[in-house]
Amino acid sequence: MSMINVDRYDLALLTELQRDGHITNSALGQKVHLSTSQISRRVQRLEEAHVIERYTAVLDPAVVGLGVIAFTSVTLDRQGETRGDQFERAVEAMPEVLECFSVTGEADYILRIVAPDLAAFSEFMMNDLLRLPGVTNVKSNITLKKIKHSHELPLEHVTQPAKSRQRIRFSQ
């Protein structure tokens, strides 16, 4: 994968797009102090480089009737490549699972799961998740209150000398 150079305008543009992906190029140009055509070219370049993955509408789970959010740790009987692949494919097909991460530590995976209520969550756990081949242990934490939820990635580190495997490089 090739390195992508970004400048302060690109970073400002990315910050604004993370806040409002529906913003017009004209409004974005006013915020970032560039012309609409410059905004359009920069956004297209960032999209083509996959810095901008996609645009989406963020829904409030409670408003659409998904009042239960759980963070669930899953342990498999053996963490072999085949068993893990089977689990991952099965979880990808479960709409209740919003996120799935392979992790280090006591569990093999951590899932973020939504459900309308505790009865629906219990049904999902008993009829779907616990029936997956290889699942030996599941521990869930049900959220009580959302303190912070953001989709905005911090970008300040991009302006520092590269210390990680980031694919974008800041140029002044």
C-alpha positions as CSV (number, residue, x, y, z in Angstrom):
1,M,0.0,0.0,0.0
2,S,1.3,3.4,-0.9
3,M,1.8,6.4,1.4
4,I,-0.7,9.2,1.1
5,N,0.4,12.8,1.8
6,V,-2.0,15.1,3.5
7,D,-1.7,18.7,4.6
8,R,-3.4,20.8,7.2
9,Y,-6.3,21.4,4.8
10,D,-6.9,17.7,4.3
11,L,-6.8,17.1,8.0
12,A,-9.3,20.0,8.6
13,L,-11.5,18.5,5.8
14,L,-11.4,15.0,7.3
15,T,-12.2,16.4,10.8
16,E,-15.3,18.3,9.4
17,L,-16.5,15.3,7.3
18,Q,-16.3,13.1,10.4
19,R,-18.6,15.6,12.2
20,D,-21.0,15.9,9.3
21,G,-20.6,13.5,6.3
22,H,-23.7,15.2,4.7
23,I,-22.1,18.6,4.5
24,T,-22.0,20.2,1.1
25,N,-18.7,21.0,-0.6
26,S,-19.6,24.7,-0.5
27,A,-20.1,24.7,3.3
28,L,-17.0,22.5,3.7
29,G,-15.0,25.0,1.7
30,Q,-16.2,27.9,3.9
31,K,-15.1,26.0,7.1
32,V,-11.7,24.9,5.6
33,H,-11.1,28.0,3.6
34,L,-10.8,26.4,0.2
35,S,-12.8,26.7,-3.0
36,T,-15.6,24.2,-3.8
37,S,-13.5,22.7,-6.7
38,Q,-10.5,22.2,-4.4
39,I,-12.7,20.5,-1.8
40,S,-14.2,18.2,-4.5
41,R,-10.7,17.2,-5.8
42,R,-9.4,16.6,-2.3
43,V,-12.4,14.6,-1.2
44,Q,-12.2,12.5,-4.3
45,R,-8.5,11.8,-3.7
46,L,-9.1,10.8,-0.1
47,E,-12.0,8.5,-1.2
48,E,-9.8,6.9,-3.9
49,A,-7.0,6.3,-1.4
50,H,-9.6,4.7,1.0
51,V,-8.8,7.3,3.8
52,I,-12.6,7.9,3.6
53,E,-14.1,4.5,3.8
54,R,-17.8,5.4,3.3
55,Y,-20.5,7.8,4.2
56,T,-23.3,6.6,6.5
57,A,-26.2,7.8,8.7
58,V,-25.7,7.2,12.4
59,L,-28.9,6.1,14.1
60,D,-29.7,6.3,17.8
61,P,-30.3,2.7,18.9
62,A,-32.7,3.8,21.7
63,V,-34.9,5.7,19.2
64,V,-35.2,2.7,16.9
65,G,-36.1,0.4,19.8
66,L,-32.7,-1.2,20.5
67,G,-32.5,-0.3,24.2
68,V,-30.0,-3.0,25.3
69,I,-26.3,-2.7,24.4
70,A,-24.0,-5.4,25.6
71,F,-20.2,-6.0,25.3
72,T,-19.7,-9.7,25.2
73,S,-16.5,-11.7,25.6
74,V,-16.4,-15.0,23.8
75,T,-13.9,-17.8,24.3
76,L,-13.6,-20.7,21.8
77,D,-12.6,-24.2,22.7
78,R,-9.5,-24.0,20.6
79,Q,-8.2,-20.9,18.9
80,G,-7.3,-22.6,15.7
81,E,-7.5,-20.9,12.3
82,T,-10.5,-23.1,11.1
83,R,-12.5,-22.6,14.3
84,G,-11.9,-18.9,14.4
85,D,-12.8,-18.5,10.7
86,Q,-16.1,-20.4,11.3
87,F,-16.9,-18.2,14.2
88,E,-16.0,-15.0,12.4
89,R,-18.1,-15.9,9.3
90,A,-21.1,-16.8,11.6
91,V,-20.8,-13.5,13.5
92,E,-20.6,-11.4,10.4
93,A,-24.1,-12.8,9.4
94,M,-25.6,-11.8,12.7
95,P,-27.2,-8.3,12.5
96,E,-27.4,-8.0,16.3
97,V,-23.6,-8.0,16.4
98,L,-22.5,-4.5,15.5
99,E,-18.7,-5.0,16.1
100,C,-16.5,-8.0,16.6
101,F,-12.8,-7.8,17.6
102,S,-10.3,-10.6,17.9
103,V,-8.5,-9.7,21.2
104,T,-5.6,-10.8,23.5
105,G,-6.3,-11.7,27.1
106,E,-8.8,-14.1,28.7
107,A,-11.3,-14.1,25.8
108,D,-10.7,-14.7,22.1
109,Y,-13.3,-12.1,20.9
110,I,-15.2,-9.1,22.1
111,L,-18.6,-8.3,20.5
112,R,-20.8,-5.3,20.7
113,I,-24.4,-6.5,20.6
114,V,-27.7,-4.7,20.4
115,A,-31.2,-5.9,21.2
116,P,-34.6,-4.4,21.9
117,D,-34.8,-5.7,25.5
118,L,-33.2,-8.2,27.9
119,A,-35.6,-11.0,26.8
120,A,-34.5,-10.5,23.1
121,F,-30.9,-10.4,24.2
122,S,-31.3,-13.6,26.2
123,E,-33.0,-15.3,23.2
124,F,-30.2,-14.2,20.9
125,M,-27.6,-15.5,23.3
126,M,-29.3,-18.9,23.9
127,N,-30.5,-19.5,20.3
128,D,-27.7,-18.0,18.2
129,L,-24.4,-17.1,19.9
130,L,-24.1,-20.0,22.3
131,R,-25.0,-22.5,19.6
132,L,-22.0,-21.6,17.5
133,P,-19.5,-24.4,17.2
134,G,-16.6,-24.0,19.5
135,V,-18.0,-21.4,21.8
136,T,-17.1,-22.5,25.4
137,N,-17.4,-19.4,27.4
138,V,-19.4,-16.1,27.1
139,K,-19.5,-13.2,29.5
140,S,-21.6,-10.1,28.9
141,N,-21.6,-6.7,30.3
142,I,-24.9,-4.8,29.8
143,T,-24.5,-1.0,29.5
144,L,-26.4,1.1,32.0
145,K,-25.7,4.6,30.5
146,K,-23.9,5.9,27.4
147,I,-21.2,8.3,28.6
148,K,-19.4,8.9,25.3
149,H,-19.9,7.6,21.8
150,S,-18.0,9.0,18.9
151,H,-17.1,8.1,15.4
152,E,-14.6,10.9,15.1
153,L,-11.0,9.6,14.9
154,P,-8.3,11.8,16.4
155,L,-6.0,13.0,13.7
156,E,-3.4,15.1,15.6
157,H,-0.9,12.2,15.6
158,V,-0.7,12.5,11.8
159,T,1.2,15.8,12.1
160,Q,3.9,14.0,14.2
161,P,6.8,12.0,12.7
162,A,5.6,8.5,11.7
163,K,5.9,6.0,14.6
164,S,3.2,3.6,13.5
165,R,2.1,1.9,10.3
166,Q,-0.1,4.8,9.3
167,R,-0.6,5.1,5.5
168,I,-0.9,8.9,5.5
169,R,1.9,11.4,6.0
170,F,1.6,15.0,6.9
171,S,3.3,17.5,4.6
172,Q,3.2,21.2,5.3
